[in-house]
Amino acid sequence: MFLHMVNRNDVENAQRIGIDFLNKYKETSSFAPMVMYNLGRVSENAHYFRDYVGYYKGVLSRYPDSYYAYRAYLRLNRKRSAIISSFIHQEEIAFPYSRSHAFLDKLVALGDFEVLEEYSAYDDFVRSWVLYKKGDYNKAMLTARDAMEKLEVKPDKSDLRWRLVYPVLYYDEIKKYAGMYGNNAPLMLSLVREESYFNPMAESCVGANGLMQLMPATAADTASHLGISGYDLTNPVQNIRLGNAYYASLRSQLNGLNISSVAAYNGGAGSVNTWKQSINFTDTDSFIEKIPYPETKNYVKKVFRTYWNYLRIYDGYN
């Protein structure tokens, strides 16, 4: 769907196609948030105020945890930057349901995880909580994420199950080094989540290592510029420092633009600069949609969806 239609007939045709799609597939298609958001963009560019506000609010209410909810929030609130906030409240991971859990807390205190795992066999969110209590943060997050994806109706952002899907881990270190290198701490937390799912021992098929998935050559070059020697990429603190320094170097090459820098973290700064010269785009939305590497395009959307959800869950944005 074209985001910058101004001809009235073209706008009405685009709206008809989009509305027909939503009427048929809005409950089942993963493309529904994108279609509804693009209907908003088309209507906004045509100055149909009531229509575009309705579409953006529709994305936020029907698909609140989606990447397009994040984009809709920016449009509704006239935000020119990709960054909404540099702060989130760090909350403890609690038992995922509001009912009493004194018995389970007692089992945790006793370290009786065998009984806990048996108890959690019929609920993946409880299983996720048990895994978290055992210190298996990576598996806990993935278990909760998959369980949330299976829900036909997502719970309210205040529901405790969301904290298991988007846990705040290693955040003291992330805040320290994000501040040191001028990065946005919630965005760096989002990078860590999407890069490694909070597994400090993670290693990709191409050899990237640790929480922020740094290639050895990139880490070595970054460490050299910082005057650091003898680092270990599986060490969370050292990895987070080098990852923040590397991200800051990308930002300095890309005019401080975080969308471009996140794309470069995946696809390289050279690729991003090439795309900006060769792609015919008119704004941030069209640039992202036209990124020629599907992996990088999806990566940008995943990181900013995660960034949006951290703000939504821990600071109440909607």
C-alpha positions in Angstrom: 0.0 0.0 0.0 1.4 3.4 -1.0 1.9 5.7 2.0 1.9 9.0 0.1 -1.2 8.9 -2.1 -2.8 12.3 -2.5 -5.2 11.7 -5.4 -8.7 11.4 -4.0 -9.5 8.4 -6.2 -6.3 6.6 -5.3 -6.9 7.2 -1.6 -10.4 5.9 -1.8 -9.3 2.8 -3.7 -6.5 2.1 -1.2 -9.0 2.5 1.6 -11.4 0.1 0.0 -8.7 -2.5 -0.5 -7.4 -2.2 3.0 -10.9 -2.2 4.6 -11.8 -5.3 2.6 -8.7 -7.0 3.8 -9.4 -6.1 7.4 -13.0 -7.3 7.2 -11.9 -10.7 6.0 -8.6 -11.2 7.9 -8.3 -8.8 10.8 -8.6 -11.6 13.4 -6.3 -14.1 11.8 -3.7 -12.3 9.6 -0.3 -11.1 11.0 -0.5 -8.4 8.3 -3.6 -6.8 9.9 -1.6 -4.3 12.1 0.4 -3.2 9.0 -2.7 -2.8 6.8 -4.5 -0.8 9.5 -1.5 1.4 10.1 -1.0 2.1 6.4 -4.6 3.0 6.1 -3.9 5.6 8.7 -0.9 6.9 6.8 -2.8 7.1 3.5 -5.7 8.9 5.3 -3.2 11.2 7.1 -1.5 12.2 3.9 -4.9 13.0 2.4 -5.7 15.1 5.5 -8.6 12.9 6.5 -8.2 13.7 10.2 -11.0 11.6 11.6 -10.0 8.6 9.5 -6.3 8.5 10.3 -6.8 9.1 14.0 -9.3 6.3 14.0 -6.9 3.9 12.3 -4.0 4.7 14.5 -6.1 4.3 17.6 -7.4 1.1 16.2 -3.9 -0.3 15.9 -3.1 0.7 19.4 -6.3 -0.9 20.8 -6.4 -4.0 18.7 -2.7 -4.8 18.3 -1.1 -3.0 21.3 2.1 -5.0 21.4 2.9 -4.8 17.7 5.6 -2.8 15.9 2.8 -0.9 14.1 1.3 0.2 17.5 4.7 1.8 18.2 4.6 3.6 14.8 1.0 4.6 15.4 1.9 6.1 18.8 4.6 8.2 17.2 2.2 9.5 14.5 -0.6 10.3 17.0 1.8 12.1 19.3 3.7 13.9 16.6 7.0 12.4 17.7 9.8 13.2 15.2 12.3 10.9 16.9 12.3 7.1 17.1 13.1 7.5 20.8 10.1 8.0 23.1 11.8 7.8 26.6 15.2 7.0 28.0 13.8 5.6 31.3 11.8 2.6 32.5 10.9 1.5 36.0 12.7 -1.7 36.8 10.2 -4.2 38.3 10.7 -7.6 39.8 9.5 -10.7 38.0 6.4 -11.8 40.0 4.3 -14.9 39.9 2.3 -14.4 36.7 -1.1 -14.6 38.3 -2.6 -12.5 41.1 -3.8 -15.4 43.1 -2.0 -16.4 46.3 1.3 -18.2 45.7 2.7 -18.6 49.2 3.1 -22.3 48.7 5.1 -21.8 45.5 7.3 -19.2 47.2 8.0 -21.7 49.9 9.0 -24.3 47.3 11.3 -21.7 45.7 12.9 -20.9 49.1 13.5 -24.6 49.7 14.9 -25.1 46.2 12.3 -27.8 45.4 12.2 -27.2 41.7 11.2 -30.8 40.9 7.8 -30.2 42.5 7.6 -26.7 41.0 8.2 -28.1 37.5 5.5 -30.7 38.0 3.1 -28.0 39.2 3.9 -25.9 36.2 3.4 -28.6 33.6 -0.1 -27.3 32.6 0.7 -23.6 32.3 3.6 -22.3 30.3 3.6 -18.9 32.1 4.1 -20.7 35.5 6.7 -22.8 33.8 8.4 -19.7 32.6 8.4 -18.2 36.2 9.9 -21.4 37.6 12.7 -21.3 35.0 13.3 -17.7 35.9 13.5 -18.5 39.6 16.1 -21.2 38.7 18.1 -18.6 36.9 17.5 -19.9 33.4 16.5 -16.5 32.1 16.9 -17.3 28.4 14.6 -20.3 28.5 12.2 -18.5 30.8 11.8 -15.6 28.4 11.4 -17.8 25.3 8.8 -20.0 27.1 6.7 -16.9 28.0 7.1 -15.4 24.6 5.8 -18.5 22.8 3.0 -18.8 25.3 1.9 -15.2 24.7 2.0 -15.6 21.0 -0.5 -18.5 21.3 -3.1 -16.3 23.1 -5.9 -15.2 20.7 -6.6 -12.2 23.0 -3.6 -10.5 24.5 -3.9 -9.4 28.2 -3.7 -5.8 29.4 -0.2 -4.3 29.6 -0.4 -4.4 33.4 -0.8 -8.2 33.4 2.2 -9.8 35.1 2.7 -12.3 32.3 4.1 -9.6 30.2 7.1 -9.2 32.5 8.1 -12.7 31.8 7.9 -12.0 28.0 9.9 -8.8 28.4 12.1 -9.2 31.5 14.4 -6.4 32.6 17.8 -8.1 33.0 21.4 -6.8 33.2 19.8 -3.4 33.4 22.2 -1.8 35.9 25.1 -2.6 33.5 23.1 -1.5 30.5 22.2 1.8 32.0 25.8 2.4 33.1 27.3 1.9 29.7 24.5 3.3 27.7 25.0 6.5 29.7 28.7 6.4 29.2 28.4 6.2 25.5 25.3 8.4 25.0 22.9 5.6 24.1 19.3 5.1 25.0 19.2 2.5 27.8 15.8 0.9 27.0 16.8 0.6 23.4 20.1 -1.1 24.4 18.0 -3.5 26.6 15.9 -4.2 23.5 19.0 -4.9 21.5 20.2 -7.4 24.1 16.8 -9.2 24.2 16.6 -9.5 20.4 20.3 -10.4 19.9 20.8 -13.1 22.5 17.5 -13.5 24.4 19.6 -12.8 27.5 21.9 -15.7 27.1 25.5 -14.5 27.8 26.9 -17.7 26.2 25.0 -17.2 23.0 27.0 -17.8 19.8 25.5 -17.3 16.3 26.2 -19.5 13.3 28.5 -16.8 11.9 30.5 -16.5 15.2 28.9 -13.5 17.0 29.2 -13.9 20.8 27.5 -12.9 24.0 24.6 -10.7 25.1 25.0 -8.1 22.3 26.2 -10.7 19.7 29.5 -9.0 18.8 31.7 -10.5 16.0 35.2 -11.1 17.3 36.8 -8.7 14.8 34.2 -6.0 15.7 34.9 -6.5 19.4 38.6 -6.4 18.9 38.5 -3.2 16.9 36.1 -1.5 19.4 38.3 -2.6 22.4 41.4 -1.3 20.6 39.8 2.1 20.2 38.9 2.1 23.9 42.3 0.9 25.0 40.9 -2.3 26.4 42.8 -5.6 26.4 42.0 -9.0 27.8 38.3 -9.0 27.5 35.8 -11.9 27.4 32.7 -11.7 25.2 30.9 -14.2 27.4 31.3 -11.8 30.4 28.0 -9.8 30.5 29.6 -6.6 31.8 32.4 -6.6 29.2 30.1 -7.5 26.4 27.6 -4.8 27.3 30.4 -2.2 27.4 31.8 -3.2 24.0 28.3 -3.5 22.5 27.4 0.0 23.7 30.6 1.5 22.4 30.1 -0.2 19.0 26.5 1.0 18.8 27.7 4.6 19.6 30.2 4.4 16.8 27.5 3.4 14.4 25.3 6.3 15.6 28.2 8.7 15.0 28.5 7.5 11.4 24.8 7.8 10.8 24.0 11.3 12.0 22.7 10.1 15.4 19.7 8.4 13.9 18.6 5.4 15.9 16.5 3.7 13.2 19.6 3.7 10.9 21.9 2.7 13.7 19.7 -0.3 14.6 19.6 -1.3 10.9 23.4 -0.9 10.8 23.9 -3.1 13.9 22.4 -5.9 11.9 23.4 -5.1 8.3 26.4 -2.8 8.6 26.8 1.0 8.4 28.1 0.7 4.8 25.0 -1.1 3.7 22.7 1.5 5.4 24.5 4.4 3.7 24.2 2.6 0.3 20.5 2.0 0.8 19.9 5.6 1.7 21.5 6.6 -1.6 19.8 4.0 -3.8 16.3 3.5 -2.3 13.6 5.9 -3.3 12.0 6.7 0.1 10.2 9.6 1.5 10.2 9.1 5.3 11.2 6.6 8.0 8.3 4.2 7.3 9.0 3.9 3.6 12.7 3.5 4.3 12.2 0.6 6.7 9.7 -1.1 4.4 12.1 -0.8 1.5 15.2 -2.1 3.2 16.4 -4.8 0.7 17.7 -7.3 3.3 14.6 -9.0 4.8 16.6 -10.0 7.8 17.6 -6.4 8.5 14.1 -5.0 7.9 12.6 -7.6 10.3 15.4 -6.9 12.8 14.6 -3.2 12.9 10.9 -4.0 13.5 11.6 -6.5 16.2 14.0 -4.2 18.1 11.6 -1.3 18.1 8.6 -3.5 18.9 10.6 -4.7 21.9 11.5 -1.1 22.8 7.9 -0.1 22.6 6.8 -3.0 24.8 9.3 -2.2 27.5 7.9 1.3 27.7 4.3 0.0 27.5 4.7 -2.6 30.2 7.0 -0.8 32.7 6.0 2.8 32.2 2.4 2.6 30.9 2.7 4.0 27.4 -0.2 3.2 25.1 
